[in-house]
Amino acid sequence: MGCWGITAFESDAGLDAVDYIRHILPEDGELDLGTVIEALKADDVRLPDTQDAESHSSPMALAEIIVKLVDHDMDSLDYDDEYFAGERKFSDLTSFSASKESLRWLRDYLIDTLQSARQWAGREGNWNGWFEEKNWIGWQEHMATLVGRLDGLLAEQGYTIDLLTVNQPENGQTMKM
């Protein structure tokens, strides 16, 4: 397992998922969560069965991306290296919307994965593949935090939630947050 931490951004599988999502960013800058989820569902490698209890999955990476965008933490999403100059960037997004149905699907996927991981760990008497108990505990806490953040978004009014806000300065030009 190419993993050096508990988050998807700290694993090879998670970073591969971020790159995959980056490559499907729309040219017009208007991203919809349902579109990303459908792309993940169409690729068996990107969407492992929750019963497999994989520690770092594409949905986990997607939830982390959502949290970073909602928190306006764009720094870790894009590469500044000139090698990646032609790549699409999360910072080029002008909007990112999500239906409650899509958010609920993502939350449920994370919950099901976490429950499966706990069941596997209980049966095997280990830490679900983690070398140290502190990482196993930290990963579970991180997953619970992601689920809590998605629950917070689901509690907002309306059927569609704006995950990325764009401010309009007085001169009418778009300013990304």
Buried (B, 14 or more C-beta within 10 A) or exposed (E): EEBEBBBBBBBEBBBBBBEBBBEEBBEEBBBBBBBBBEBBEEEEEBBBEBEEBBBBBBBBBBBBBBBBBBEEEBEEBBEEEEEEEEBBBBEBBEBBBBBBEBBBBBBBBBBBBBBBBBEBBEEEEEBBBBEEEEBBEBBBEBBEEBBEBBEEBBEEEEEBBBBBEBEEEEEEEEEBE
